[in-house]
Structure formats: C-alpha cells, structure tokens
C-alpha cells in the first residue's frame, strides 16, 4: 500500500517500540532522521544539516546518502569499460566525479507500510539524461524497515538492459555524536574490524594496500577524540557473513552498531569537519575502481550480465550494545 502525500518526506515507525525514521524520497531516498527511545528518552541517531528537508543542503553531507553506481571518486571523471570511454561530471572540488547519480535525485516509492518503505531508481525511467554517462541502464531498489531498536536496509541491483552493467554500491551514514545521546564528557570508542587500508593520494587510491595499524588501532577501538579519518579500509573481519562496527560509550555500553554483508568489502571511515558525527561507510568496491582494475588490482567492482541481479543488506542498531 502506498500512502499518497504531497510531501517528499515519508515517515516509518514501530508503534509498539516508539522508534521512527524519516526518509526524503525526493532527494536520494535518504533516511536522514532516525529516533530510538532508550530509558524513556528519545535519541536522534543520525546527523543531518539544518534545512536538509528542503533540499538546500549538500546531498552527501547528511543522513544516509546512497552512493551508486559508484561510491567515492573516479579520477577526473573519466574511465573506460570494454573498449568504450566515458566522461562524468566532476563535483568534488578536485576535478573528480564523486558518489554516483542517485543520491540527489527523486526515487519512486513503490510500497509504503507503517514500518517499511520501498523505492526504486532506474536510469532509463527516472533520469534518462544519464544513460550516456554509464555503460548500461540500471535499476536500484532499496527498502528501509524499522523494528524496535533496529533499522534494516535491503538493496537490490538489476540489469534491465542489453549491455553488461559494472557497478559499486556504498552507504555514507552520519552517526551523531557526542551530543544527543552521549554524555559530553564521555569519549565514545569507535571500533571497525579492519586489517589494512588503501594508500591515498589526493583522496584517490594509489594501488598500495598497507597495514591498518599505521592509521591507529581501529580494530581494537579508538577514542573518538583521537580519530581523524578520511580513509578507505579493507581486509574486513566478519562473523556469520556480516561485518560489525560500533561507536559506543564506555561504561554504559550505549551506542550505535552497523552490521553489513560481506559483499561490502571496503569501509570508509570519515570525520566531517564539524566533528558532530562520524561516518562508517560500507562500500562494495574501492573508489576509482575502473583505473585500479586496469592496473590488475582486485577492486570489488561487480559486473552484471543482462537480466542478472544482486542484493545485499545493512542493519543499524542503537541501544545498549553490551546486551
């Protein structure tokens, strides 16, 4: 069932638990607000810039931006695939293309229930002007479902065309801290189970993979005050097919957990300049994957044949992580 409304802001909720989320369907299908009650207090888990609702803020700077068909940067906005050259708009201030085509465009809502919303974006239907920018048409479907203290997301990619479809998918969630739910004199610990990272030059991978210990003990957990990241990590440790990263308050165990499928083989960790949030970003491929692929690096770039599909999930939880 789809609830007709003139507003592009959709709300989903778990009435029994009291948690709720808001999704901007007209601006990248971005879940920019997620509120969870803990001990009779409502906590804002995601950070979003004031005014994000009206579309006046940077699409990649708030909530949970969806990055597709490429996460991160493509050098100078140019790449080749199967003998054909492509040129993309540049937008990172350094002359590179960044974060794909879907994070700032309207999506089509195909189902909305009280606790769940599903939407799709297909290039040929929703933005035909971008068809010449990418090797193939694509369809990306996403679902947000709220259940208690968890926000589940499911993604599916389909190749509806006649050409092979290369792609990467990334999420760029902004986890709010230390304000609303962390006591200000408590230093939250950030833990991501990484073994290595891609060396970067001007935020583009050089192809060298180095030990993560050179960027701090992120796998063991580091205090937020010690973090200063804009790095692409790899070599992620998983359990039962999922990678688990956390940001938690020492002592109480209150915190944020992100779990994502092993298909997300890279993870960007980023401190926004305002330092009111930290981003733990699962990527299915390394940024600038096309150029690294030409150098015979293993990048995670996926290619779907016509008619093929692919899916993966990401789950967020806020609460007492020691339970």
Secondary structure, DSSP 4 states (H G I P E B T S, - for coil): -----S-SEEEEE-TTT--EEEEETTTTSEEEEEEEEETTEEEE-B---TTGGGT-S-GGGSSEEEEBS--SEEGGGEEEETTEEEE----SSSS-EESBSSTTS--EEEEE-SSEEEEEEEHHHH-GGGGGGSSS--EEEEEEEEETTEEEEEEEEE--SSS-EEE--EEEEEEE-STTTS-TTS--EEE---SEEEEEETTEEEEEEEEGGGG--TTT-EEGGG---EEEEE----BTTEEEEEEE-TTT-EEEEEEEETT--EEEEE--TT-SEEEEEEESS-TTHHHHHHTT-----EEEPTT-EEEEEEEEEEEETT-
